[in-house]
Amino acid sequence: MSVPALYDLSPALRLMLMGLAVALGPLAWIWLRNKNAPVAKRLRVLTLLILFLTFDLVIFGAFTRLTDSGLGCPDWPGCYGSASPVGAQPHIQAAQNAMPTGPVTHSKAWIEMIHRYLATGVGVLILTLTLSNWLERKRVPVSPWWPTATLIWVCLQGAFGALTVTMKLFPAIVTLHLLGGLVMLALLRAQSARYAQWDKESATTTISLSAGIRFFVVAAFAVLWLQIALGGWVSTNYAVLACTDFPGCQNSLWPAMDFRQGFTLWRELGVGHEGAYISFEALTAIHYVHRLASYLVFAVLLALAFSLHRVPGFREPARYLAGLTLLQAATGLSNVVLGWPLLAAVMHTGGAAALVVLLTGIFFSSRSRPEIAVASTFDALRAPA
């Protein structure tokens, strides 16, 4: 059977209609629950709903990657030129018969296409949010440029989703696709925080923080993003099982590693910088750098949680931050010592996404107190309760 074209736009319209059908349910629910509410209240609820669905989409994207379903349909945007695996059954069956455990099977095709349906539905909802903000911009407290930036970003995410398939799980592209999904979460959480400050019913106010603690929030956010990028690089290179013991790796605290090959960013999956198969030492370097960085991130996030817990108004987010940090450590350790179980791996991605949402909310729900001089992190930690 002939190999399908990488890009086949014939099912694009049907796929967009499928996305519209996915989006109509949430839109109808918001309209019925808030039909008598001010337009700004409806848009706030819509933003929160999109945030929730985007979080689900990130989790399902991780599930798609971890079940090796990213090439379940080897073309884009449809599946063998069809809008669903139903119309592609002969092609899928032929591919499955040729390679029963290969990248194309019936279950993997459905997982991949459900991911695309959800992504299209979220895109329709973000388009609706953007148009509504521009049409009602005089009555909405959030700048319409926020949802516009989110719409542009979701289109960019769609492009990276296409490249993920057509470039055959190119590690740099897949990692950027993961990071892009988390950037979408941050954009939506920032907008929801702006709405919450406006909505009297939410009883949310902007909380003043010392310049030192607010800088600490920014620094923790930066190291978190670096660690997520390293984690994505581990996952997309399938380097999780390069080290299966803890705290060492391969019975050593400093195993043999090839950093140059491991961190050659622009290369195909499984290929080193010279075109040969990537070495085990390179996979070890990818894994171990992520693990070493995790110690720093773990300490920084727990220290930030301790600092925020001393600030009235941030005690609950501080407890969430500490809990999520401990969850990330537990799921990361489970991936190593239990052989990368699917549940722990999906939860590890979910925990990273939740940390991005939480720290974005903390940043946009706070402001620096100009009358307080910049304090060091250690001063913030020693401040009385």
GIJO-V356426 format. One record per helix or strand. SS is the DSSP state (@ for helix, = for strand). FROM is the first residue (numbers start at 1). LEN is the number of residues. If there is no record, write none. Layout:
SS_FROM_LEN / SS_FROM_LEN
This chain:
=_7_2 / @_9_25 / @_39_28 / =_76_2 / =_79_1 / =_82_1 / @_89_10 / @_106_30 / @_144_23 / @_171_28 / @_200_3 / =_207_3 / @_211_26 / @_240_3 / =_249_1 / =_252_1 / @_259_4 / =_271_1 / =_277_1 / @_280_30 / @_315_23 / @_342_23 / =_366_3 / @_377_6
